[in-house]
Amino acid sequence: MSDVVFFDVMRQGLWLAVMISAPLLGAALLAGVTVGLFQALTSVQEMTLTFVPKVLAMLVVFWVSMSFMSGALVEYFRAQIIPLIIGG
């Protein structure tokens, strides 16, 4: 395998990782900003108040986008990794 092929497959794999992680990180960011704003407005400083909504939001987004994530990974392996394995 040449360097060009290796770096191209690596670049596509990293881009896929960004695409797969973006919904989860976006949900965590949105939940964190919302809870932080709520804490600033009400002066409630409870540590579990920051953790639990983020985890719940990430679980919901993961459950909703699970088919997209698995489909993207399967397509990446089918189009990129498996031909490299078969081709040598």
Summary of the structure (lengths in Angstrom):
residues: 88
radius of gyration: 18.9
end to end distance: 7.8
largest distance: 61.6
contacts: 206
relative contact order: 0.13
helix: 91%
strand: 0%
